Amino acid sequence: AGQLCVKGRFGLGFVDSPDRLTAPLIRRDGKLEPATWDEALDLIAGKLQNIKGDRFAFLSSAKCSNEENYLAQKFTRLVMQTNNIDHCARLCHASTVSALALAFGSGAMTNSISELADAKCILIIGSNTSEQHPVIALKIKEAKRRGAKIIVANPRWIDLCKIADIWLRQTPGTDVPLVLEMCRVILEEDLLDRHFIEERTEGFAEFEESLSRLSSADASRITGIAPELLREAARLYARCGPSSIIYSMGITQHSHGVDNIFALANLAMMTGNIGKPSSGINPLRGQNNVQGSCDMGALPNLLPAYQAINNDELRGKFEKAWGEALPDKPGLTVVEMMNAAGKGEIRAMYIMGENPAVSDPDISHVIEALKSLDFLVVQDIFLSETAALAHVVLPATSGLEKDGTFTNTERRVQRIRKAIEPVGESRPDWMIISDLAARMGYGEQFCYRHPSQIMDEASALSPSYGGISYQRLEGDGLQWPCPKPDHPGTAYLHKGQFTRGRGKFNLVDYRPSMELPDEEYPFILTTGRVLCHYHTGTMTRKVNDLNILRQGELVEINPQDARSLGIEDGELVEVRSRRGCLHAKARTTEKSPAGVVFMTFHFSETPTNVLTNPALDPIAKIPELKVCAVNVSKIRGE
């Protein structure tokens, strides 16, 4: 039997919300007014015909199905002739896709959730698992009951600290020296798996030599963790095996997010903790279909199944299937799209199920960029903050009102089935895209009667999905890679051989976060989520039962810092960065270390991302949402 978190159990009330979009809206004389589907789609088709190529960009959605993401990227590349397509993975796990693909050949969770219960050691780094992935946290607790050693590496106190054998409380943004010091100890004490290194990997000699560049004293000074504690963590991880690494956005959302994951990959390979059950590197995804959205090619440089857009042979498969040449130049990422829109280089955007006016960093800049567009289409189930800026708004159906598939964090492709009729005149996203493409002259390439036909097409072009069809997805679904119709799916990756052949050790050095505290902005702000709400709150804040649990934004601050600023628990404070400021109530808590404040991004009326830094990782182009410098002050009465 499956298990649900609080949002899955109590959070479906949004489907019946009176705020649901029920008809298309067109902006007339500055006001969004109801329109027919023909009016809306004809207007969009006419406008987009004149803005093709790299002046157009599409934001797809991890809330949408695999089939809908496949069509989003097909529409962008085939109809609009650009690779400017991206989605929210850029804001959460782009570092994962880039780093694990380079190190192992596949940018996904290496093992299965059920295997965690049999791990002998689990390193949980950059993940508040109990709140963000509570069902997986139960597996970790089960492993603990069976005798597993638990290492938590997190600047903030989390629920799993209660069962941890070691808690490594690093300064935010110092994960690389933390992991490198563990690697150095493993090398120094000869706890590594030399046979695995020699038989299965490459680049170890250079990596081994590089470990001398960071001393134990420097690692301790930078991370704020005692040397002996780092040494003990390294011993536990290396000796106890099989050891599993769990991480989430506390690792990825940095200007050095790729380096963070390279370091973890090196740690796993040097101890042989990959390619076998209950081990590996296991990124926990955010939204329900972040994995599937990436798999389906909603990325500016990759076609479905992570096939490079600038590889002539791979791109040629799609050109043959779709009957037309495709652009070969990689497109822009989310943050780059907004920058280009602000400069007038992108003139039209199509946003499906995303809310960048709340979710992106430095949202004041994002909102101005969206307002500057000649034409903005938003397709969603609610009139989000982003939809309110659109020229045309299209009402989509929720996941309960359509058929399709999602791919979860363990690479498991699962069916979703229509349970209720669409609300009002809303339509499934795949149907809307297909209708629009037909109006733009591509009816033959978008002639689908059911999402199963879309999956059949995607599977035929995607080796890792080659054996997946709706007929085979009854029951528990299938884990990719599943290359043939008789293949049972793959519980864990890299058995016997890495996807890329040999695992690659990558050299990493500590690079500080792009913005550090100073006299004017003396605190680090780090952002995250809480148990009862989901991302920008578009859905969960429509559910009264969840709003009761958390109704507004809080600034979590260490009691020591609060006392020094004269701030009492519950008082209104101002949080200011170099990009903006906001007001929210303070919550004094030992969860946050001195010098660090924590906020979520669930509440649009207190938009935390007005503060955050849009600095990007040079490889993954993910923004640094986990570290920026802020000033906190008490708001004094007049």
Buried (B, 14 or more C-beta within 10 A) or exposed (E): EEEEBBBEEBBBBBBEBEEBBBBBBBBEEEEBEEBEBEEBBBBBBEBBEEBBEBBBBBBBBBBBBBBBBBBBBBBBBBBBBBBBBBBBBBBBBBBBBBBBBBBBBBBBBBBBBEBBBBBBBBBBBBBBBBBBBBEBBBBBBBBBEEEBBBBBBBBBBBBBBEBBBBBBBBBBBBBBBBBBBBBBBBBEEEBBBEEBBEEBBBBBEEBBEBBEEBEBEBBBBBBBBEBEBBBBBBBBBBBBBBBBBBBBBBBBBBBBBBBBBBBBBBBBBBBBBBBBBBBBBBBBBBBBBBBBBBBBBBBBBBBBBBBBBEEEEBBEBBBEEBEBEBBEEBBBBBBBBBBBBBEEBBBBBBBBBBBBBBBBBBBEBBBEBBEBBBBBBBBBBBBBBBBEBBBBBBBBBBBBBBBBBBBBBBBBBBBBEBEEEBBEBBBBBBBBBBBBBBBBEBEEBBEBEEBBBBBBBBBEBBBBBBBBBBEBBEEEBBBBBBBEEEBEBBBBBBEEEBBBEBBBBBBBEBEEBBBBBEEEBEBBBBBBBBBBBBBBBBBBBBBEEBBEBBEEBBBBBBBEBBEEBEBEEEBBBBBBBBBBEBEBBBBBBEBBBEBBBBBBBBBBEBBBBBBBBBBBBEBBBBBBBBBBBBBBEBEEEE
